[in-house]
Amino acid sequence: MSYAPHITGWGVASALGVGRERLRSALLQGETGIAPVRRFETSPFKAHVGAMVAGYELDDRDPTALCHEFGSLALRDALEHARLDLGCLRSRRAALTLGATLFGDESTESVARDLAKKFSIDGPAITVCTACTSSTQAIGFGADLIREGLADLVLAGGIDVLTPKLFAGFDALGVLSERPCTPFGLQMGTTLGEGAGFLVIERGGLRDAVTYAVLRGYGLSGDAFHETSPDPRGRGVAAAIQGALDDAGASKAEIGYFNAHGTGTMANDTAEWCAVQSVFGSELGGALPISSSKGHLGHAQSAAGVLEMIATLECMGEGLAPTTAGFQGPRPGGPPRPVGTKKPRPLAYDLALSSNSAFGGNNCALVFGSAEPTSEDEERRPVFLSAAAALSNSVSSVEELALIYESESAPTDGELEIDLSSELPRVDLRGIDRASELLTAVTSRALGDAGVRLRGTVRERTGLIAGLLRGSTDSLERFHGSVDRRGLGAPDTTAFAQVLPSAAQGACAKALNIRGPQSTITIGEGSGLMAAVLSARMLARRRDSDQIVAAAVDVRADDVEGGALFDAACALVLCTTPTAVEVAGVGLAGPDQLDEAIAQAQSSWGSNERPELVIEPPKPFAGLPATSSCFALAHALGSLRRGSARTALVASKGTTASLAIILVSTEVNHDN
Amino acid sequence: MTTDLSDYVASRVAILDRVRQILRDTMKLKIEPEAIDPDAPLFGTGLGMDSVDAVELVVQLDAVFGLELANSPLASTKIRTVNTIVDAIMEVRGES
């Protein structure tokens, strides 16, 4: 069965005020939330304006506390809009998909964990940490949970807090505008913002609720171009938009309005306009009403996608297209006529498109509106596991991992040496950090074993989902250290570009030329297996990729037993080309619902048989939060291939979700 | 060789070594500093630096050698190769 994801409410905390009523009246009046920053001293910087959440301009609590506060405000607002009681979520098979990117000491999943607890959301809580595309992707993944019947109600959105260090990094990169940003206008540069937004997405017909719009589809892609700059030809953005149109089953002529990422920087706005022209053609593209909400809201980073979608929904309901606040005249190389008057333009449209792009080359586009989807129930494709690669101290292959399983002996502590330049002699690996190096090594080896050569269109048909907890430790230390030593006016820009959790996925995609659907997600412990579950579900339903690499990385993770610091990485190639091992069953449930996850996997397998093997994470590596569960899946694949068994179950109780995967050997099936 | 000239050469070599070290650390190059060609372009096909790395390099050069390249329109002409950086440093020190 496939269920349409109905949007039945939303809530916000943004620079235009707390609450959707406030947001709507500000948008209709053409107000901007951008003002001189007062929360922290901006004298070390060239730019001094920002879009802080209204009422919190002087609140200097630590970022995690503000994150929690903004998230709670937006969630309450969303529940009220959807006419749901605060305490009702427990009984409703609810899930949370959150876009959030912290680069402090906390694990990225902590915000989702705390909010899920506070709002009694018992189902899975998945955090997407791909910077500016975080909440956009979180909405796409949240809608999938409804589509596939894995949840009845999803709160999908994002949160971000503008901190002095974030401001410092962007300021040093030279991308901030001294005056409030005017996307597509003559003035170059962006203005940072913050805030939180959530959508209530539901399976229709379960209760008496108003459906304001349907999330029709989403598209993901990677630029494989540069860590901070978009591909100037806009190829990645175009691929994400095309992916969203295909997923929605919509033609480009049906799109009545486009809410662009439109940061205001030279690089972004020009690339985005190239993408619009390449997807829509010059005639349709030239006539497409297009605007950017960043003149109103600033660039709210991990919350940008959801806030911009909500801005669109508010205006759509009134028969209006949102404006580009501050726009006075077009720049060369940008859209000649964006919606740019002071007040929203009257416009009737059934389907809207919204797109965001991020550091690391991630792109995500959403298609939503009142039009009901026309497509029939989607057919699920079978998914196979074709190769695995594992890497850690004293482990350089899946075979060596098997030896660790047999002996249960602790690996040696010594440094894990990788000589990537000899493995990938033609790839420019200069400046790569530890997480990127580990991820690139396992991904390249796994794809090599699977016989996937990244040439021609295979690059666009190959995806990459990374599961990890935070940015690479060496880059984080280098960035924070540079601020401590040299002050906020002179942070290490090279390290800043690498501190995001998604930086490794972006660097790996760039090194290997992976341009298909990609993301970086976390559920704390179990993040690697989460990446595999997400990849399997995406491959089964979507048609925009033939294989996805699900990978996990831990850099200098504390080992529970010995107290040693370990580096580890694991990659698995999931594909739709039949191979010896099928991913027959997949389950995803809340952190305290491991049994439910296993039952789901069993039911999607469609067999009452008990799996012959139950593979746990290898004991000596049990302390590796992201990688250990992926190691178990890699070992399960190896075991089935060697003929040790015909079926295997890998299950993991992660920090914010429980997961289960059942693997079945197809070769023995044929013999039967 | 005159004393002046040998002093000049020694001073230039010392600065060159320091610049190469900074480059290796900034760019996380996995090669010995001596292997960096002083006449290779820093950007594009040479050492493969980009605008993001350039910002960090300028900060380092300003801090270590007292150059004032940050926000200077001259920065782009002075950091083309290792040798042009050394020239700029020598100039500031009045040794050129």
Interface residues (C-beta under 8 A of the other chain):
Chain A: A172 L173 G174 H226 E227 T228 S229 S421 D428 R430 G431 I432 D433 R486 A490 D492 T493 T494 A495 A497
Chain B: T26 M27 K28 L29 K30 L47 G48 D50 S51 V52 D53 V55 E56 V59 A63 A70
